[in-house]
């Protein structure tokens, strides 16, 4: 479901099919992610677009949607906690709001899907704590499988999963566990 503004040119092609041209700027709405038994609503972020240049079913999309997960970063930064002040280490047990971002790009009928996790600037916290979390999220972005593992942990359990966890998020491709790299 989407709402926005557009200036579209419409017409009928020689074969009688509808032709659309222009960009639809999305202002609000939502996208429901359905994957196996998971069903989560992501709210569309302003700035997302649908671009038409002919057949409406061949539109190109560039959509970003957000799901807010309120959780403690302890399991995300578990390996980094040992070297910090015990008072700061205790802060990692507090719940904070994390944005799970869903990016849809390319063809509207078969989009490329990717995820990201960000700590919104509006979340108030100690600067050392923020730096540690941001550094870990930046490191996480270099590994798509690790990012997807954390995203689905947040979506399913509303918490991060530790790096050494041997749960069903195994992404080793050995047939045991779930591989989230094939989401489409």
C-alpha positions in Angstrom: 0.0 0.0 0.0 1.5 3.3 -1.0 0.6 7.0 -1.1 2.5 9.7 -2.9 2.7 12.3 -5.7 3.2 11.7 -9.4 3.0 13.4 -12.7 2.4 10.6 -15.1 1.8 10.6 -18.8 -0.6 7.9 -19.9 -1.4 6.6 -23.4 -2.4 3.6 -25.4 0.2 2.0 -27.6 -0.3 0.7 -31.2 -1.2 -2.8 -29.9 -3.8 -1.4 -27.5 -1.7 -1.7 -24.4 -1.4 1.0 -21.8 1.8 3.1 -21.6 2.9 5.1 -18.6 5.8 7.5 -18.3 6.9 9.5 -15.2 8.0 9.0 -11.6 5.8 8.3 -8.6 7.3 9.8 -5.4 6.2 7.7 -2.5 5.5 9.6 0.7 4.0 6.9 2.9 2.6 3.4 3.0 3.9 0.0 3.9 5.3 -3.2 2.5 4.6 -6.6 4.0 7.5 -9.0 4.0 6.3 -12.6 3.7 9.1 -15.2 4.0 8.1 -18.8 5.0 6.4 -18.3 8.4 7.6 -14.7 8.9 5.3 -11.8 8.2 6.4 -8.3 9.1 5.2 -4.8 8.1 7.8 -2.3 7.0 6.8 1.3 6.7 7.9 3.1 3.5 10.4 5.9 3.9 9.9 9.2 2.0 12.1 9.5 -1.1 11.2 6.0 -2.5 10.2 6.0 -6.1 8.5 4.0 -8.8 9.6 5.0 -12.3 7.4 4.2 -15.4 8.8 4.3 -18.9 6.4 2.2 -21.0 4.5 -0.9 -19.9 3.4 -0.3 -16.3 4.4 -3.9 -15.3 8.0 -3.0 -16.3 8.3 -0.1 -13.8 11.6 0.3 -12.0 11.5 0.7 -8.2 13.8 2.2 -5.7 12.1 1.7 -2.4 13.3 1.8 1.2 11.1 0.6 4.1 11.8 0.4 7.8 10.9 -1.9 10.6 11.8 -0.7 14.2 13.2 -3.3 16.5 13.7 -2.3 20.2 16.4 -4.5 21.7 19.7 -4.6 23.5 22.9 -4.6 21.5 24.7 -7.0 23.9 24.7 -10.0 21.5 25.6 -7.8 18.5 28.7 -6.4 20.2 29.5 -9.3 22.6 33.1 -9.7 21.5 33.8 -6.0 21.9 32.4 -5.7 25.4 35.3 -7.4 27.2 37.7 -4.4 26.6 35.4 -1.6 27.8 34.6 0.0 31.2 32.2 -2.3 33.2 29.8 0.7 33.5 29.7 1.0 29.7 29.4 -2.7 29.3 26.3 -2.6 31.4 24.8 -0.1 28.9 24.9 -2.7 26.2 22.1 -4.5 28.1 19.7 -1.6 27.7 17.1 -1.6 24.9 17.5 0.8 22.0 15.5 1.3 18.8 17.3 -0.1 15.7 16.0 0.4 12.2 15.9 -2.7 10.0 15.9 -1.3 6.5 14.5 -3.2 3.5 15.7 -2.0 0.1 13.8 -3.0 -3.1 15.5 -2.0 -6.3 15.2 -2.8 -10.0 12.2 -4.4 -11.8 8.9 -4.0 -9.9 7.9 -7.6 -10.7 11.2 -9.2 -9.6 13.0 -6.7 -7.3 16.5 -7.1 -5.9 16.0 -7.2 -2.1 18.7 -6.3 0.5 18.7 -5.4 4.1 20.6 -3.1 6.5 20.5 -2.3 10.2 21.1 1.2 11.4 21.1 3.0 14.7 19.0 6.2 14.2 20.7 9.5 15.1 17.6 10.3 17.2 18.4 7.5 19.7 20.0 9.1 22.8 23.0 7.3 24.2 26.6 7.6 25.4 29.0 8.5 22.5 31.4 5.6 23.3 28.4 3.2 23.2 27.2 4.6 19.9 30.7 4.4 18.4 31.0 0.7 19.4 27.6 -0.2 18.0 28.2 1.8 14.8 31.6 0.2 14.3 30.0 -3.2 14.6 27.2 -2.4 12.2 29.7 -1.1 9.7 31.7 -4.3 10.0 28.5 -6.3 9.6 27.7 -4.6 6.3 30.7 -6.2 4.7 29.1 -9.7 5.0 25.7 -10.1 3.4 25.1 -13.5 5.1 25.9 -12.1 8.6 23.7 -9.0 8.0 20.8 -11.3 6.9 21.4 -13.5 10.0 21.0 -10.4 12.3 18.1 -9.0 10.3 16.1 -12.2 10.6 17.0 -12.6 14.2 15.6 -9.1 14.9 12.5 -9.9 12.8 11.8 -13.3 14.4 13.0 -12.9 18.0 13.4 -9.1 18.4 17.0 -9.5 19.4 20.4 -9.9 18.0 22.1 -13.3 17.8 25.6 -13.8 19.1 28.4 -14.4 16.6 29.2 -17.8 18.0 25.6 -18.9 18.1 24.9 -22.4 16.8 21.2 -21.9 16.3 19.2 -22.5 13.1 20.7 -19.3 11.5 23.6 -21.4 10.3 24.4 -20.0 6.9 27.1 -22.5 6.0 25.2 -23.8 3.1 25.5 -27.4 4.3 21.8 -28.0 4.1 21.4 -27.6 7.9 19.9 -24.2 8.8 18.4 -21.6 6.7 20.2 -19.6 4.0 18.7 -16.1 3.7 20.7 -15.2 0.6 18.0 -16.4 -1.7 15.2 -14.1 -0.6 13.3 -12.7 -3.6 
